[in-house]
Structure formats: structure tokens, C-alpha cells
Amino acid sequence: MAKYTASPHYSVAGKIEFGFTGVYETEDTGEIATLDALVPIWIKRIDAIEPEADEKSAPRQRKTSGK
């Protein structure tokens, strides 16, 4: 299942329409391919885990000054 967000009532190809909340969920592989082609310009996929978020949450090691 893929979950996307966009402007409310946004329509793609006349058959995919985002609801009044701007969220759309689908399991259809054809629709997923169509919507993935529009990410990140027009819509955003919100079910995908971004690896950058995991890296930023880890604390950095401090370097010693060596004095």
C-alpha cells in the first residue's frame, strides 16, 4: 500500500483524485507508478521511510581538541 499527500481535491489523469484532506491511498501498481513519477514536484509520498531522517536522529560524536 502506498500513501500520498497533495493539495485537497488534486486530480491526476482524471481517475486519481485526492480527497478533501489531500490524502490518497492505493494498492494498484499502475497508480503507484503514475504517482511516483510526480513525486516530489506535485505530490509527496508519506508512507516511505526516509533514510536521512534516521541519520539525523543519531547523535554526533564530538571531536576532541587534542590539547
Buried (B, 14 or more C-beta within 10 A) or exposed (E): EBEBBBEEEBEBEEEBEBEEEBEBEBEEEEBBEBBEEBEEEEBBBEEEEEEEEEEEEEEEEEEEEEE
